[in-house]
């Protein structure tokens, strides 16, 4: 089985849509995806993901199933420095890196700061939603692996968001999402590809073939968006701090 986890195009957050650049990215992405044999499409309910999927759905004639849990991961916590709400996937390194529990799959959501919000419950909602989809496609969660009840080579696409993508990956790989949120960056319209490996009969695990692939942009000399990144050097105040 093959999973394609696709981040929306360059975002216009105020309108919950994509920018003009995001529209170009979506068109180039649709051209690329149309060359693949995709068996099922799942979609975030948020506008920027729906707008990104629209060109592909029109080109392919496929219908998408909207899943509420594919929306951007939203479980604000109380920032210990400012006492203001903060997304759990947006902490400065001087804070989260000093606590090894954030690297632990079983402890990260039970740290004091994460307990100030609904992080654990929201993560469980994503985990269960993903497992429900995989179950419908023949793979049932058993502890830390998937039981291949109906092993197949179906390709399933998810149009969603970077934050929830990392939570999905953390579940498939049995790791904490914190290092994924803070050490990785899936730029707009990027495609992350995973496949099952069944080296033991009935025991399937997911392996990542590529993360944040943007070959559809490079093939047309379209510059990747900066969205989701922070300043490359601290003294560059033209980039997000």
C-alpha positions in Angstrom: 0.0 0.0 0.0 1.2 3.5 -0.8 0.3 6.7 1.1 0.7 10.2 -0.4 0.5 12.9 2.3 0.2 16.2 0.5 0.5 19.7 2.1 -1.7 22.5 0.7 -0.2 25.1 -1.6 1.2 28.4 -0.6 -1.4 29.6 1.9 -3.5 32.7 2.3 -4.4 32.1 5.9 -6.7 35.1 6.2 -9.0 33.7 3.5 -8.3 30.1 4.3 -7.3 29.5 0.7 -4.1 29.7 -1.3 -2.3 32.6 -2.9 -1.8 33.1 -6.6 1.5 31.2 -6.2 -0.4 28.5 -4.4 -2.8 28.2 -7.3 0.1 27.6 -9.7 1.5 25.0 -7.3 -1.8 23.2 -7.2 -2.0 23.1 -11.0 1.5 21.7 -11.3 0.8 19.2 -8.5 -2.4 18.1 -10.4 -0.4 17.5 -13.5 2.0 15.3 -11.6 -0.6 13.3 -9.6 -2.7 12.7 -12.8 0.1 10.4 -14.0 -0.3 8.2 -10.9 -2.9 5.6 -10.3 -4.6 6.9 -7.1 -7.4 4.7 -5.7 -8.8 7.0 -3.0 -8.5 10.7 -2.0 -9.1 12.0 1.5 -9.4 15.7 2.2 -9.1 18.2 5.1 -12.3 20.3 5.5 -10.2 23.5 5.5 -10.3 25.7 2.4 -6.6 25.8 1.6 -6.4 22.0 1.4 -9.6 21.8 -0.6 -8.4 24.5 -3.1 -5.1 22.6 -3.5 -6.9 19.4 -4.3 -9.5 20.9 -6.7 -7.3 20.9 -9.9 -6.4 17.3 -9.4 -10.0 16.2 -8.7 -11.2 18.1 -11.7 -8.5 16.7 -14.0 -8.9 13.1 -12.7 -12.7 13.1 -12.3 -12.3 11.5 -8.8 -14.3 12.4 -5.7 -12.7 13.0 -2.4 -13.9 12.0 1.1 -13.7 14.9 3.6 -12.4 13.8 7.0 -12.6 16.3 9.9 -9.5 14.9 11.7 -7.4 15.9 8.6 -7.8 19.6 9.5 -4.6 21.4 10.8 -3.6 20.0 14.2 -5.2 22.4 16.6 -4.7 22.0 20.4 -3.3 25.3 21.8 -1.3 25.1 25.0 -0.2 27.8 27.5 3.2 29.1 26.6 5.3 28.9 29.8 7.2 32.1 29.0 4.4 34.4 27.9 1.3 32.6 29.4 -0.4 33.1 26.0 -1.8 30.3 23.8 0.7 28.6 21.5 0.5 25.8 19.0 2.2 22.7 20.3 4.2 22.5 17.1 5.7 25.9 17.5 8.2 26.1 20.4 11.6 27.7 20.4 14.5 25.3 20.6 15.9 26.6 23.9 12.7 25.4 25.5 11.8 22.0 24.1 15.2 20.6 23.4 16.2 20.6 27.0 13.5 18.2 28.0 14.2 14.6 26.7 10.5 13.6 27.2 9.6 15.5 24.1 11.5 12.9 22.1 9.6 10.0 23.7 6.5 8.7 21.9 4.8 7.8 25.1 5.7 10.9 27.2 5.7 14.0 24.9 2.0 14.7 25.2 2.1 14.2 29.0 4.7 16.9 29.7 3.3 19.7 31.9 3.0 22.2 29.0 1.1 19.8 26.8 -1.2 19.0 29.6 -2.4 22.7 29.6 -4.3 21.9 26.4 -6.1 19.0 24.6 -3.0 17.8 22.9 -3.2 14.2 23.9 -6.9 13.9 23.0 -6.4 15.6 19.7 -3.4 13.4 18.8 -5.5 10.3 19.7 -8.2 11.6 17.4 -5.8 11.8 14.5 -4.3 8.4 15.3 -7.8 6.8 15.4 -8.9 8.6 12.2 -5.8 7.4 10.4 -6.3 3.8 11.7 -9.9 3.8 10.6 -8.9 4.8 7.0 -6.1 2.2 6.9 -8.5 -0.4 8.3 -10.9 0.2 5.4 -8.0 -0.4 3.0 -7.1 -3.7 4.6 -4.6 -2.8 7.3 -5.5 -3.1 11.0 -3.4 -1.6 13.8 -2.0 -4.2 16.2 0.2 -2.5 18.8 3.1 -1.0 17.0 2.5 -2.5 13.6 -0.3 -3.1 11.1 -1.9 -6.5 10.5 -2.2 -7.0 6.7 -5.7 -8.5 6.5 -6.0 -7.6 2.8 -2.5 -6.8 1.6 -2.6 -4.6 -1.5 -0.8 -2.0 -3.6 -3.5 0.6 -3.5 -2.4 4.3 -3.5 -4.2 6.6 -1.1 -3.8 10.4 -1.1 -4.4 12.8 1.8 -4.6 16.5 1.2 -3.9 18.2 4.5 -1.5 20.3 6.5 2.1 20.2 7.8 1.2 19.9 11.5 -1.3 17.1 11.2 1.1 15.4 8.6 3.7 15.1 11.4 1.2 13.6 13.8 0.2 11.0 11.2 3.9 10.2 10.5 4.6 9.9 14.3 1.8 7.3 14.6 3.0 5.3 11.6 6.6 5.3 12.9 5.8 5.0 16.6 7.8 8.2 17.4 7.0 11.6 19.0 5.8 14.3 16.6 8.0 16.9 18.3 11.2 16.3 16.4 9.2 16.0 13.2 7.5 19.3 13.8 10.7 21.1 14.7 13.4 19.3 12.7 11.5 18.7 9.4 9.6 21.1 7.1 7.2 20.0 4.4 6.9 23.1 2.2 3.6 24.0 0.4 2.3 21.5 -2.1 5.0 19.0 -1.1 4.3 15.2 -1.3 5.5 12.7 1.3 5.4 9.1 0.1 5.2 6.0 2.3 4.8 2.3 1.4 4.1 -0.8 3.4 6.7 -3.4 3.8 5.5 -6.9 4.7 8.8 -8.8 5.3 6.9 -11.1 7.7 3.6 -12.6 6.6 0.7 -10.4 7.9 3.0 -7.9 9.6 3.1 -4.6 7.8 5.1 -1.4 8.6 5.2 1.9 6.8 8.5 3.1 5.3 9.1 6.6 4.0 10.4 6.8 0.4 10.4 10.6 0.2 9.6 13.5 2.5 8.3 16.8 1.3 9.0 16.1 -2.4 8.7 19.2 -4.7 9.8 17.7 -8.0 6.6 19.0 -9.7 7.7 22.5 -8.9 11.4 22.1 -9.9 10.3 20.5 -13.3 8.7 23.8 -14.2 11.2 26.2 -12.5 8.7 27.2 -9.9 10.4 28.4 -6.8 9.3 26.7 -3.5 7.4 28.8 -1.0 9.1 29.9 2.2 5.9 29.2 4.2 6.5 27.1 7.4 10.1 28.1 7.6 11.8 30.5 9.9 14.8 32.8 9.4 17.9 31.0 8.1 20.1 33.4 10.0 19.0 35.4 12.9 20.1 38.7 11.4 17.9 38.3 8.3 14.8 40.2 9.4 13.2 39.8 6.0 12.4 36.2 6.9 10.0 35.1 9.7 11.5 35.1 13.2 
